[in-house]
Amino acid sequence: MAKSSNLTDDMVVQILSRLPPKSLMRFKCVRKLWCDLIDSPSFVASHLSNSNLKSKSDSSTSIVVKHTVKNVEDDRKHILLSLLNVCKDVSDGDDCVEDLGVVYPLLSISSPNFEIAGYCDGIFCLSLHFCPEDIALVNPAIMEFQFLPKSGLLLPAPQPDVADRVDTITNAIGFGYDSKAETYKVVRIVKFLPGPRKAEVYTLGADSWREVKFEIDCSVIWTPSFYFYFKGVFYWFATDLHNNDFILTFDMGEEVFHNIPVPYDSLERFAWNCSLAVWNESIALFCYCKDEGTGLSIFDIWEMDDSTGEVKSLWSKKCLTIESVPSIEIPLVFWKNDELLLTATDGRIVSYNIRTQKLKDLPIHGLENPLYIQAVLYAESLVSVRGGNQPLTIDPNRYTGRYVKFFLCVFLLLYIN
């Protein structure tokens, strides 16, 4: 233990930033300075960076799956957010599942409309479809959730006997990170009936929503596993007044909407289902259908390449037509470059290797229609969903005492063992 005094200030911070959030939450009770350090934005950012690196290099991948199970005590259906740790060696049978245990009112509602409206940096944006006021940000690693304030655009439900009544509904929700302002945002598209579409943005820690410009005349279509956040942009599937499909995007930093054309004729969508995924660090579009005669699912995968700036060359079709997967319903997420998570018609979750064409059953199951099962790649974080953190000036000389270093060394020995 004599070597404990050789720990430098930077080493202490680096060691702490590699520990799991549950341990760090306990460490905040050791002394006030550690509490201030762990809560500081710079430490939270360092911990998040280490967590993301660990998730890429670790022997297993963490995936959160939203699915429905039946409670054996009351025989009722309950929605769960379950953490699925999948071994990167597909032949390995050590995959495990655990309930995240999020204490959140919406999770007690047995409704297929409950959904993960967005995910970023360990935070989930949860909502109940068609109940637009029920939106919350949840970080299960530190057991925090925060309801968002009342919308500035949604109107109270009109009375049935009112002439010229105007109704409003939430058409779409998105959540992501604004790297310019270094904060998290939720965007909502509101449809006025009758009337135009409008949009508003909530910034983490704010007291209200604010309206932003939305001039694209379209309607976001709910499709399974289509909408998500990636590299500063949120993506939805949408259609215009002439039933032309496209991908609607929202830039979290610029707060601007754009549309991206799809690589197929919109009439083809009546025969195909579509969804999006991140593949090889690019946006990939799935078009898939089921052969009613054989029961096999057929997938075509298009990869986005916007480096040329040419609309015609935006998409390139990959030779990855998958025709040998029986009883497969919906693609969920790529958890490795060649491993695709999918749902089966009976609610099973399976992993399909697009290179070897091998199928692997995973220890998780959903009772609901496979359309309502969702999955996201997950990394734990310390990011607070309440916002309002301000940078702290930490005096490193105040936490170099022998007591702290001795405590840290003892913990590391126990943690490693």
Summary of the structure (lengths in Angstrom):
residues: 417
radius of gyration: 23.2
end to end distance: 16.4
largest distance: 82.0
contacts: 1235
relative contact order: 0.16
helix: 18%
strand: 42%
